[in-house]
Amino acid sequence: WQAEQTPDNIIDALNIACRAVSVSNVVGIVGPTVSRDVHVIAPFGEKIGIPVISHAATDPDLSDQNTYPNFYRTVASDFAAAAALAKLFIRFNWTSCSIIYQNDAFGTGGAKAISEAFIKSDLTVSQMIIFDIVMLSIRGDLKSLLTNAATRIVVLWVESMYTPLILQKALDSNVVGPYFTWILSNSISLNSFNQTFYPNLIGMFLIEPAVGSVVNAPINATLLNAAYSIWQQYEPESFPGSINVDNYALFAFDATWTLIQSLQQLCASKINISSSCLSFIGSSYCFDRRFIHSKLLLDAISRTEFLGVSGPIQFSSNVTDRITGLYYSAKNAQLSSNGLNFVPVLEYFHPSNWRIPIKENVIVWPGNTLTQPSGGAILQGENLRIGIIESVPFTMVEKVMDASGQTTIHYSGYIPDLI
């Protein structure tokens, strides 16, 4: 096996993959992490006949089995995340939101999935706001865009590397708490912000893919211990301790085990064949190589079913997605002696509904209150200018002079349209 870290540039990621398969018999790729890379690496894998199994790419467009016949993933598609988000809105009686999304496959795919899920649930996406990942800025004036909208719920659908930048801009523009409720799609450290902003960050939500152990669902503890043992044996310096292992690392373990299980099935079925079950044909140049038993390996992956470290793993011949063990955790930003952290408050089993965890935590809403916001704009703290039209005898305007000779305008009557 070999590990490669792909850069932000998609072509560089393809170049790294090409070099890797040119120098050794690579029979499968675990990754990439980001969706935009998968749109290039998956077709490359199809070209040379090897599977690509991602642990973190969630773009719904990647679910198309016809377009990506050799792609699989052990993390849930954003179709599931969008459904979970819509059910969260229904639970809290919210009806609309603004979406801020990054302009790539992950962002546009997620925003589209949320819009479709909201339409099915009679909810409304009031506006779509683009975060440009090249310019590292919001397209438009964030303060005006959010304050002029009727909704006060903001869904932030960007990668974790961009989240602090956008939140800081929102904090500087005073469009976070207590009047706005933000829902993040990726976890970040809130303690990186200046403590003076903590009151504004309290009450934010985070919705992220979860593993079975987080939501008290079955996992393979034996396999998990073996995975941790291997990690500590080969890269002890990067092992954070079992309680600090990221969920996506566990999805990566299951992606790797999926490939191993499928290769074992393939080689067991080819035991009487003279050629190696891992044979390639063609030259050493990556695009001229092809794995001989490509179809058999892909069929083995589609049939693979096991209890993994993140929960039950099973695939379908119709979509590229994992179809079992799809969980989400909703966390709430709360202040404690350890600083400002996300605390789990709800859990979700797709395609069911949100529920309160066994260990219940009270939700703290923006403004450090226990009162749930309505989700809409309120007039508190706003200066209003109200215009009326004189219409005798309904609405009458007259000048009134007091004892000191000062003249004021006096309004009387009523406005029929407001009755």
N, C-alpha and C positions, 0 to 999 in steps of 0.2 A: 504494500500500500504506500501511497505518498500523499502528502497534504500540500495544497497550494492556496495562497490567499489572493483572491481576485481583486483587482483595483476597481475604481469607479468607472473606468472606461470599458465599454462592452467589448470593443475590438481587442483590447489588451487581455481581457478575460478569455476570449476565444483563442488568442495566441498562446496563452499559458496552457489551455486544454490541449491544443494541437501539439505542443512540445512534449507534454506528458505522455500522450498516447503514441508518440513517434518513437520513444526510447524504451517502452516496455509494453507488455500485453495487458493494458488496462481494460478490464471487462465490465466496468461500471463506474458511474460518477455519483458520489453523494454530494448534493448541492445543486446549483449555487444557492447562496443565501437570499439574494434579491431577485425579484421577479423579472426586472428588465434584462438581467443576464440570462435567465432561463429561456427567454424568447430567442436567444442565439445559440446557447449551449445545447438545448434540447434538439433542435434540428441538426446540429453537428453530431450529436449522439446517434440520431436516426441514420445519418449518412454512413457512419461506420458500424452501426448495428449494435450499440451498447445502450443499456438503460441509464437514465438520469433520474435520480431520486432526491428530491429536495426536502429539506427539513424546515424551511422557513419561507419559501416563495408562495404567496397567497393570492396572487392575481387570478380572478375568476376566469379570465380568458384561457388560462392554462388548463382548465378542466376539459377542454375539447379533445377527446380521444382521437378524432380523425386528423386534427391538425398536429397533435403531439402524441403519436402512437407509442413512443418509447419513454414517455415521461410519467412519473408517479410522485406523490408527495405524502409525507407522514404528518404534516401540519394541515389543519383544516383550511379549506378554501374560504375566501372572503364572502362567498355566498352564504356560508354558515354564520360568519361574523355579522353580516348585514341583517340576517334573520334574527339573531340574538339582540342586535341593537334596536330593531323595530319592536321586539317584545319588551325591551326595557322601557321604551317610550310609552307603550301601552300600560305597563305596570305603574308608571308614575303619572299617567294621564297627560303626558306632553303630546303636542300635536304637530310640531314643526321644529326645524333646526336650520342652521347655516353649516355648510361643510367647507372646511379648508383642506385642500388636498394637493399633493405634489404632482408636478406634470411629468409623470412617467407611467410605466405599466402598472406598478403597484397603486399609485394614487388614483389614476383615471379608472382603473378596473374596480377598485374599492368604492369610489364615489358612485360609479354606475350601478354597482350591486346594491348599495344603500338606497339609491333613488328607486330602483325597481322594488326592493323590499318595502319601502315606505308607501309606494303606490298601492301595493297589494294590501297594506294594512290601513289604508285611508289616512295616511300621514303625509306631511308636506315637507319637501326640501325647499326652503325659502330662497336660498341662493347658494351658488358654488363659487368659492374663492380659490384662486390658483396661487400656490407657492412655487416660484420658479427655482428649481434646484441648481440651475447654472448661475443665475444672478443672485441667488440666496435672498430673495425678497418676495413680498406679497405683491401681486399685480393689483394696484389700486391702493387707496388709503384705507388701512384696516379699521381705524377708528370710525370713519364715516360709514363704511360698509356694514359694520356690526351694529352701530347705534341707530342707523336708519332702518334696520330690519325690525319686523314685529316680534320675531323670536329672540329669546335670550339663551338658547341652548346652542352651543358651538361644538361640532364634531371635528376633531383634528386628525386627519388621516394622512400622516407623514411618517417617515422613518425616524427612529429615535435620535439620530444625529442632527435632525432639523428641528426637533420639538423644542429644545431650550431656546433656540434663536427666535422662533415664532412666539413662544410664551413671553419672552423678555420684551419683544415688541408690543405684545398685548398689554403687558404690565405697564410699560411706559405710556401706553395710550389709554390706560384706565378702562379696559374692556374685559377684565377678568372678574373675580369676585369683588364685591358681594352681589352685583347685579347680573352677572353672566355665569352660567354653569358650563364648564368645559368638559368634554369627554375625549380622552386621549386613546390612541390605538397602540401605542408603544410605551413601555416603561422607561422612566428616566429617574435620576436622583434629584429630588426636589431640594435637597440640602445644598445644592450648588448655587441656588439663588440667594441673593442678599436677604438677610433675615427681616428686613423692613417690608419685604413683599410677602412674607408668610401669611398674614391675614387675608391677602387677596387670593392666595393659592389654596387655602383651606376649602374643602368641599368639591374639588375637582374629582372627576371619575377617570378610571383607567379600565378598559376592557381588553383583555389579552387571552390568547389561547392558553389553556391549562392542561396539565397532565392528570392522570387518574388519582394520584396521591393527594393532589390539591383539593379535589372535590370528593374524596372518600370513595373513589371507584377502584375496582381491582387493577393491580399492576403485577408484573412479574418481578418479585423481589430478588429471586435467585439470579436472574439475568442482570438486574440492576447492580447487584453487588459485584458480579463478574465484570461489568462494564467499568465500574469505579476502580476495581483492582487493575484492569488493563490501563486505564487512564493514569493511575498513580505509578504504574510500572514504567510507562514509556514517556510521559510528560508530567512528572511530579511537580514541576515548578508552576504549571498552569492549573493544577487541581485546586479549586477554591474551598473544598470541604463539602461534604454531602448535602448540608442544609442550604448551601449557597449556589448549587448547580442550577444554571438557567434552564427554563423549560425547553428552549430550542436545542440545547445540548442533548436533552433526552429524546427529542424528536430525531436528532441526528443519529443517536444510538440505534433507534428503531429503523431508520433508513438503512443503516449499515447492516443490521441484522436481517432485514428484508433481503438485501442483496446476497448475503452469505447463505441464508436458507434456500434461496432460489438457485444459487450456483450448486449447492449440495444436491438439490433435486435434479438439476440438469446433468451433473456428472454421474449421479447414480443411474439415471436412465440411459446414459451413453457408455456404460461400463464395458459392453461387448463391442464397441466401435474401435477400430484401429487408431483413428486420429484422436488427438487430445480433445477433451471437452472444452478446452480454453483456446482452441486454435484460431488463428487469423489467416486471411489470405490477402495478397497484395503486397505493395512495397512498404518501406518503413515510413514514407511520408503520410502524415495523418489522414489526409482526405482520400488517399488511395488504399487504405486498409479497411477491412471489414471482418467483423466477428462471424465466424462460420455458423454458429448455432444461435444466432440472434433471435429468431422467432421462438425457438424452444425456451430460451431464457425469459423472454417477455411473457410467454404463456405461463411459465412457472411463477413469475411475480404476480400475475393476475390471480393465480390460484392460492397464493400465499395467505395464510391465516394463522395468527399466533397471538398470545398475550405478551405484549411488549412492556418496556419500562415506562411508557407513557399511557398504556392502556391497551385494549384489544385492537389489533391491526388486521384490516381486511380491505381488499381492493375490489374493483368491479371491472368487467370487460367493456363497460359502456363509457366510463369517465376515468380520468387520471387520478381522481381524489381518493383519499382514504375515506371509507364509508362507515367506520365504527370508531368509537372512542373519541368523539368530537366534544370537547369541553371548553368552557370559557369561565373566567373569573372576573367579577366586577369589583374593583377596589376603589377606595375613597381616601382622598388626601386628608390626613388628620395630624394634629400637632400633639407630640408627646415629649417625654424627657429626652428621647433620642433624636429630636428634631421633627421635621415634617416628612411623613412617610405615607405610602399607600397601604391601607388596611383592607383586607378582604371583607366584603359585606354581602355579596350575592354570588351564586354559582349557577351555571347553565349547562344542561345536557342536551345537545342538539338531537332531535328537533323538538324537544319538550319546552318547558318554561323556566324562567328564573326562580330560584328558591333560596331561602335563607340557609346558610351553612349550619352544621351542627354546633360549631363555636360561633355564636352570634355576636356581631359587632354593630353598634348603633351607627346609622349614617349621619354624618355631620355635613350640613349643607353650606353653600357659600354664605359668608357673613358669620360663620361659626355659630350657626343656629340649628335647632332640631326641626324647624319648620320647612317643609318641602316647598320649593319655588314652583310657581305656576308654569314657568317656561316662556311666558310672554313678557313684553315690555310693560313696565309700570311707570307711573307718573312721579313717584317719590324722588325728590331731588331735582326735578325738571322745572324750568321756567317756561310758562305757556303764554302765548299771545292769542287772545280770543277776539275775533272780529264778529260784530253783529250788524244787521241791517235794520234801520228804522222802518217800522211798518205799523202806523197808527191804525187801529187802537191796540194792536197786539204788543208791539215793542215801541216804546216812546222815549224820546231823548229830549231833555230840557235843561236849560241853564238855571242853576239855583244860586242866589246870592245870600251869603250869611250876614250876620250882624256887623261884621268888620268890613264888609264890602268885597270879600273874596268870592269869586265865582267858580263853581265846580259843575261838572257835568253829572246829571242824575239820570239813571236808567230805570225804567219801570215797565211792568207788563211781563210778557213771557214770549218765548219763541215756539210757535206751534210745532215745528219739526222735532223739538226735543221733548215734547209731552209724551 
